[in-house]
Amino acid sequence: MQKRFILYYCGAVLGLSFQAHGQTKDAATKPSDFPNKPIRLVIGTAPGGGVEFVARVVSEKMSAILKAPIVIDSQAGANGVVASQLVSGLPPDGYTLLMMSSAYAINPAMYKLRFDPVADLTPIVQLTSAPYVITIESSVPAQSLSELVEYAKRKPGALNYSSPGIGSPGHFAAELFSRAVSINMTHVPYKGAGPATVALESGEVQVYFGSPPSVNRALGNGRVRAIAVTSQKRSSMLPNVPTAEEAGIRGYSVVGWYGIFGPAKIPPARVALINETAVKVLQMPDVIARLRQDGSEAGGGSSQDFATLVVSDIARWKDVAARAGIKPE
């Protein structure tokens, strides 16, 4: 079976009709007919990764509240495009949902999609947010982010950076940074975060924008230094690492996320129920603690908030792709 993301963007931003997903007076009351059978949660990655970890943490609690099983269905392929396309064509009854990472917002810049990522999917709730960690190989003569920028300008072409692959969030975060500070780094894509991190440790590349869990082990061996995180707040996993703003680079901020989507035109009451249930789970202390172990902060907010974020990220990454000359496949 194919995985599927269900995303729908904010009509206020794109001029499209956007159904009301706000919390209503009756939203906290479970509709008598929903859910009355298992809910399928499609994820766009292979089992065992960060998406599945967050999906299991959240779905276990949501299932208990909704009194209905939530079955995780892994449908990997094309950076989540396979799952997204699958879910976009299913009935909008709330019984099939999609969980995707922020790669969803990059995919329109990377692929010729056979579905409309704005009109065919409904954003329901942002589950997490997490920064990328800007790490450098120990031989690089820089102790801070501003010193790295100065070094790159003195030595054009001296820096190569790894990523988990072309079109990955780390790839785009690094490209956005390069353009924000007017430096040139050469992209070296690898097949996954593990090989990209090993390349940094071995000196094959000098820079890597990775998730906190992917770089945490490498930081303990003395061959890699973390010089900044890309969020506006410090990471709970790496509290001693400054933000890019604190490190002297103003206006640069990139945050990865996981979120739940559904097909377009899901009944507003069902969207509200799923949103409120997830938000309740994300406020539980044990869930917050487990997500922080994975380098993430619990999300929340309304479906409109999430829709606005997705729309903004899609526009941002399309602009980065155009400026960097990255063409859709």
C-alpha positions in Angstrom: 0.0 0.0 0.0 1.2 3.5 -0.6 1.9 6.1 2.1 0.1 9.3 2.0 0.3 12.8 3.3 -2.8 14.8 3.6 -2.1 18.4 3.2 -4.3 21.4 2.6 -2.9 24.9 2.5 -4.3 28.1 3.9 -6.6 29.7 1.4 -6.0 33.1 2.9 -2.5 32.9 1.6 -3.1 31.3 -1.8 -6.5 32.6 -2.5 -8.1 29.2 -2.4 -11.1 28.0 -0.5 -10.0 26.7 2.9 -12.5 25.0 5.1 -12.7 26.1 8.6 -10.6 24.0 10.9 -10.8 26.2 13.9 -11.7 24.9 17.3 -15.4 25.2 17.9 -17.5 25.0 21.0 -18.6 21.5 20.1 -15.3 20.2 18.9 -14.2 18.7 22.2 -17.2 16.4 22.1 -16.5 13.3 20.1 -19.0 13.0 17.2 -21.2 10.0 17.8 -20.3 8.4 14.5 -16.5 9.1 14.5 -14.3 7.2 14.9 -16.1 3.9 15.0 -13.4 1.8 13.3 -9.6 1.8 13.1 -7.8 4.9 11.7 -5.0 4.4 9.2 -2.0 6.7 9.7 0.2 6.6 6.6 3.8 7.6 7.0 6.0 8.5 4.0 9.2 6.8 5.2 10.5 3.3 5.9 10.0 1.8 9.4 12.5 2.6 12.0 13.2 6.3 11.4 12.2 9.5 13.2 8.8 9.7 11.5 7.8 6.3 12.8 9.1 7.1 16.3 7.0 10.2 16.6 4.0 8.5 14.9 4.1 5.8 17.6 4.6 8.1 20.5 1.6 10.3 19.5 -0.8 7.6 18.0 -0.7 5.4 21.1 -2.1 8.3 23.3 -4.5 9.5 20.6 -5.9 6.0 20.2 -6.6 5.8 23.9 -8.5 9.1 23.9 -10.4 8.4 20.7 -11.2 4.9 21.8 -10.2 3.6 18.3 -7.1 1.8 17.1 -4.6 3.8 15.0 -2.7 1.6 12.6 0.6 2.9 11.2 1.1 2.1 7.5 4.6 2.8 6.1 4.6 3.8 2.4 8.1 4.9 1.6 9.1 6.4 -1.7 10.3 9.7 -3.4 10.8 11.6 -0.2 7.2 11.0 0.9 5.6 11.8 -2.5 4.3 8.2 -2.8 2.4 8.5 0.5 1.1 12.0 -0.2 -0.3 11.1 -3.6 -1.9 8.0 -2.1 -3.7 9.8 0.6 -4.7 12.7 -1.6 -7.0 10.5 -3.6 -8.8 8.8 -0.7 -12.2 9.5 0.7 -12.2 12.6 3.1 -13.8 10.7 6.0 -10.9 11.1 8.5 -10.2 7.4 8.6 -7.0 7.7 6.6 -4.5 10.3 7.7 -1.0 11.2 6.6 2.1 12.0 8.7 4.9 13.8 7.0 8.1 15.7 7.8 8.9 19.1 6.5 10.2 17.4 3.4 6.6 17.7 2.2 7.1 21.4 1.7 10.3 20.8 -0.3 8.7 18.2 -2.7 6.9 20.7 -4.9 10.3 22.2 -5.7 11.9 18.9 -6.4 9.2 16.8 -8.2 6.5 17.1 -10.8 3.7 16.1 -8.6 0.5 14.4 -9.8 -1.5 16.0 -7.1 -2.0 19.5 -5.8 -0.2 19.8 -2.5 -2.4 22.8 -1.6 -5.8 21.8 -2.9 -5.8 18.1 -2.4 -4.6 17.8 1.2 -5.7 19.2 4.6 -3.2 20.1 7.2 -4.6 19.1 10.6 -1.9 19.5 13.3 1.8 20.2 13.6 3.2 17.5 15.9 6.8 18.7 16.4 9.4 21.2 15.6 13.2 20.8 15.6 16.2 22.7 14.4 19.1 21.6 12.3 22.5 21.6 13.9 25.3 23.3 11.9 28.4 21.1 12.5 31.9 21.4 11.2 34.8 19.0 11.0 37.5 19.7 13.6 40.2 20.8 11.2 38.1 23.8 10.0 39.7 26.9 11.7 36.5 28.4 13.0 35.0 28.4 16.5 31.8 30.1 15.7 29.3 30.5 12.9 30.5 34.0 12.1 34.1 32.7 11.9 32.9 30.0 9.5 31.4 32.6 7.2 34.6 34.7 7.3 36.7 31.6 6.5 34.4 30.7 3.6 34.7 34.2 2.2 38.5 34.1 2.5 38.7 30.6 1.0 36.1 30.4 -1.8 35.4 26.8 -2.7 37.2 25.4 0.3 34.0 24.1 2.0 32.0 21.0 1.0 28.9 20.1 2.9 27.1 16.8 3.2 23.4 16.1 3.2 21.2 13.0 3.5 20.4 13.4 -0.2 19.4 15.9 -2.9 16.2 17.6 -1.9 16.5 16.7 1.8 15.7 19.4 4.4 19.3 19.5 5.4 20.3 20.2 1.8 17.8 23.1 1.5 18.7 24.5 5.0 22.4 24.7 3.9 21.5 26.3 0.5 19.4 28.9 2.2 22.2 29.7 4.7 24.8 30.0 1.9 22.6 32.6 0.1 21.8 34.4 3.3 25.5 35.0 4.1 26.8 35.2 0.5 29.2 32.2 0.6 29.7 29.3 -1.8 29.8 25.7 -0.4 29.8 22.6 -2.6 27.0 20.1 -1.9 27.9 16.4 -1.6 24.8 14.3 -1.2 24.8 10.9 0.6 22.2 8.2 1.0 20.9 9.0 4.4 21.9 10.9 7.6 24.3 8.2 8.8 26.6 8.3 5.8 26.4 12.1 5.7 27.5 12.3 9.3 30.3 9.8 8.8 31.6 11.8 5.8 31.9 14.8 8.2 33.7 12.8 10.8 36.2 11.4 8.3 36.9 14.8 6.8 35.4 14.0 3.4 33.3 17.1 3.9 33.7 20.1 6.3 30.1 21.1 7.1 26.9 19.3 7.8 23.4 20.6 8.7 21.9 17.6 10.6 19.2 16.8 13.0 20.2 16.8 16.7 19.9 13.0 17.0 22.0 12.4 13.8 24.9 14.5 15.1 24.7 13.9 18.8 26.9 10.8 18.8 29.5 12.4 16.5 29.9 15.4 18.8 31.4 13.2 21.5 34.4 12.0 19.6 36.3 15.3 19.2 36.2 15.2 15.4 33.1 17.3 15.0 32.0 20.6 16.5 28.5 22.1 16.7 28.6 25.8 16.2 24.9 26.8 16.0 21.3 25.5 15.7 19.0 26.9 13.0 16.0 27.6 15.2 15.1 30.8 17.1 15.4 28.9 20.4 18.1 26.6 21.6 17.7 22.9 21.3 16.8 21.0 24.5 19.1 18.2 23.4 22.1 20.7 22.8 21.4 23.6 25.3 24.9 24.9 25.1 24.9 25.4 21.4 23.8 28.9 20.3 21.2 29.8 17.8 22.3 31.3 14.5 21.0 34.6 15.7 23.0 34.4 18.9 26.0 33.4 16.8 25.8 36.6 14.8 23.8 35.6 11.7 20.6 37.6 11.8 17.4 36.7 10.0 18.4 33.1 9.4 16.0 30.5 10.9 15.0 27.0 9.6 12.9 24.6 11.6 12.0 21.1 10.6 8.6 19.6 11.6 6.3 16.6 11.6 2.6 17.0 11.0 -0.6 15.2 10.3 -2.6 15.8 7.2 -5.8 14.4 5.7 -7.5 14.5 2.3 -9.2 17.7 1.3 -12.8 18.3 2.4 -12.7 16.3 5.6 -15.7 17.4 7.7 -14.6 20.3 9.9 -15.9 18.6 13.1 -13.6 15.6 12.4 -10.6 17.9 11.7 -11.3 19.7 14.9 -11.5 16.5 16.9 -8.3 15.1 15.5 -6.5 18.4 16.1 -7.8 18.8 19.7 -6.9 15.2 20.5 -3.4 15.6 19.2 -2.9 18.9 21.0 -4.0 17.3 24.2 -1.5 14.5 23.7 1.3 16.9 22.9 0.8 18.6 26.3 1.4 15.4 28.3 4.7 15.6 30.2 5.7 12.0 29.3 5.1 12.8 25.6 7.1 16.0 25.8 10.0 14.2 27.4 10.0 11.4 24.8 10.0 13.8 22.0 12.9 15.8 23.5 14.9 12.6 23.6 14.6 12.6 19.8 15.7 16.3 19.6 12.2 17.6 19.0 9.8 20.0 20.8 6.1 19.2 21.0 4.0 21.2 18.6 0.4 22.0 18.7 -1.7 25.0 17.6 -4.7 25.1 15.2 -5.0 23.6 11.8 -4.9 27.1 10.4 -1.6 27.7 12.1 -0.2 24.5 10.5 -1.6 25.4 7.1 0.1 28.8 7.2 3.4 27.2 8.1 3.2 24.7 5.2 2.3 27.4 2.7 5.1 29.6 3.8 7.6 26.8 3.7 6.5 25.7 0.2 7.1 29.3 -1.1 10.4 29.6 0.6 11.8 26.3 -0.7 10.6 27.0 -4.2 12.6 30.2 -4.1 15.7 28.5 -2.7 15.5 25.9 -5.5 15.2 28.5 -8.1 18.1 30.5 -6.8 20.3 27.4 -6.4 19.3 26.0 -9.8 17.7 22.9 -8.4 15.3 21.5 -11.0 12.3 19.3 -10.4 12.7 15.7 -11.3 
